[in-house]
Amino acid sequence: MDIKSGHSSPVMTDSPQISNSRLTVRQSRLPPYSSATAVSQNNNLLLTVPRKKTGIIDDVKANAWLDAMIASSPTPAIVDKDNISSSDATTDMTYREWTVKYPSALTTFEKIMSVAKGKRIALFLDYDGTLSPIVEEPDAAYMSSDMRTAVQNVAKYFPTAIISGRSRDKVYEFVGLSELYYAGSHGMDIMSPAGESLNHKHLSRTVSINEQGKDVNLFQTASEFLPMIDKVLCSLVESTKDIKGVKVEDNRFCISVHYRNNWTLVAQCVDDVIRTYPKLRLTYGRKVLEIRPVIDWDKGKAVTFLLESLGLNNCEDVLPIYVGDDRTDEDAFKVLRDGPNHGYGVLVSAMPKVSNAFYSLRDPSEVMEFLKALVTWKRSLG
Ligand SMILES: O=P(O)(O)OC[C@H]1O[C@H](O[C@H]2O[C@H](CO)[C@@H](O)[C@H](O)[C@H]2O)[C@H](O)[C@@H](O)[C@@H]1O
């Protein structure tokens, strides 16, 4: 990974991976992303990554979606330290400069709490990269028991939801706390804790039985896509089976295609499969391509839905806080920044990034400190 800091906003790249690449995709579902959000439904794109002439950074920057995809690709646990060209000191300084715009939620904790005073906090937490560190093997992204305790404690005081790109079952398996709200598949599959009734004026619910045999409410916004998603899942498993480092993950209402090398080949394979499905779209995260239904629903919508269902929307005395690390969390940050339910997004990142969040935390260990601080603060109020 190379961090170029000669621009006003330093850009992270995986230049060794892309320096010789050329990818032309016609009539593709690969989206032309803007710098912070990942939304496009354009069917007729011509995307070209030209061979390096003057500088790969410029070439890549000319292709906004690719730039953004690569920028979000490096994962702290996978990064090869030897490839970092900037000195640690420069990196540190760049990070400190960045925190002027996105202050640490720990160092500004008192300021945040002065706003929270007299308000009810509603807490939204992403999973991967926020509650668990990013690791090479997606199935091994375990949460520490200390983090679990921190989440459990915070949920005693504030309504707490986990909002993840993973399937709801998988994230529930990792977290294992039945007292939380869970929104899997980027918010397309929402479950209330047992014993909590969740109602919404527009969306109908189904009642299901959880592992302890108790009733839980489910809100699923993309059920009609399930047969299509299952079909695409099978095709993707088949078409990528010989590509080293690829793992296709079934996230129920969406699919993740993880890649470690050969990303152009993987992108092409994915594109070949989904180009005949106009009702699906492609987004991306850290070394992952994600296929999901073309519906107007994302993590931001899930936050709004949960606030409405909990009767916490448009309330002067509610402060929603969303902590997340990924591109898909930006939708939620934006909702809290610009929407009627004013709150704070907290971006978890050890690298400078452009974000809709207000605050930042470096990594999951700082997230845990933040959760503990919230509990201490709440207890201090008596
Ligand atoms: O919304 P999230 O909870 O942040 O989930 C986003 C994706 O996270 C997982 O992939 C990422 O984390 C893996 C484990 O650390 C890592 O190996 C992978 O490279 C990352 O992309 C998950 O596997 C995906 O399905 C989620 O969509």
The ligand as a MOL file (V3000), in Angstrom:
LIG
                    3D

  0  0  0     0  0            999 V3000
M  V30 BEGIN CTAB
M  V30 COUNTS 27 28 0 0 0
M  V30 BEGIN ATOM
M  V30 1 O -21.0910 -3.9570 7.4240 0
M  V30 2 P -19.9700 -4.7230 8.0430 0
M  V30 3 O -20.3420 -5.4180 9.3120 0
M  V30 4 O -18.7340 -3.8780 8.2100 0
M  V30 5 O -19.6260 -5.8600 6.9900 0
M  V30 6 C -18.9660 -5.5220 5.7810 0
M  V30 7 C -18.3370 -6.7550 5.2030 0
M  V30 8 O -17.5130 -7.2860 6.2540 0
M  V30 9 C -16.8860 -8.5360 6.0430 0
M  V30 10 O -15.7900 -8.3810 5.1440 0
M  V30 11 C -14.7700 -7.5240 5.6310 0
M  V30 12 O -14.2550 -8.0710 6.8650 0
M  V30 13 C -13.5860 -9.3620 6.7260 0
M  V30 14 C -13.2040 -9.8360 8.1200 0
M  V30 15 O -12.4060 -8.9120 8.7950 0
M  V30 16 C -12.3930 -9.1930 5.7930 0
M  V30 17 O -11.7330 -10.4580 5.6320 0
M  V30 18 C -12.8740 -8.6740 4.4250 0
M  V30 19 O -11.7530 -8.3820 3.6030 0
M  V30 20 C -13.6780 -7.3780 4.5950 0
M  V30 21 O -14.2540 -6.9790 3.3680 0
M  V30 22 C -17.8520 -9.5700 5.5430 0
M  V30 23 O -17.1750 -10.7550 5.2400 0
M  V30 24 C -18.6730 -9.0600 4.3650 0
M  V30 25 O -19.6420 -9.9950 3.9960 0
M  V30 26 C -19.3930 -7.7800 4.8120 0
M  V30 27 O -20.2070 -7.2860 3.7690 0
M  V30 END ATOM
M  V30 BEGIN BOND
M  V30 1 2 1 2
M  V30 2 1 2 3
M  V30 3 1 2 4
M  V30 4 1 2 5
M  V30 5 1 5 6
M  V30 6 1 6 7
M  V30 7 1 7 8
M  V30 8 1 7 26
M  V30 9 1 8 9
M  V30 10 1 9 10
M  V30 11 1 9 22
M  V30 12 1 10 11
M  V30 13 1 11 12
M  V30 14 1 11 20
M  V30 15 1 12 13
M  V30 16 1 13 14
M  V30 17 1 13 16
M  V30 18 1 14 15
M  V30 19 1 16 17
M  V30 20 1 16 18
M  V30 21 1 18 19
M  V30 22 1 18 20
M  V30 23 1 20 21
M  V30 24 1 22 23
M  V30 25 1 22 24
M  V30 26 1 24 25
M  V30 27 1 24 26
M  V30 28 1 26 27
M  V30 END BOND
M  V30 END CTAB
M  END
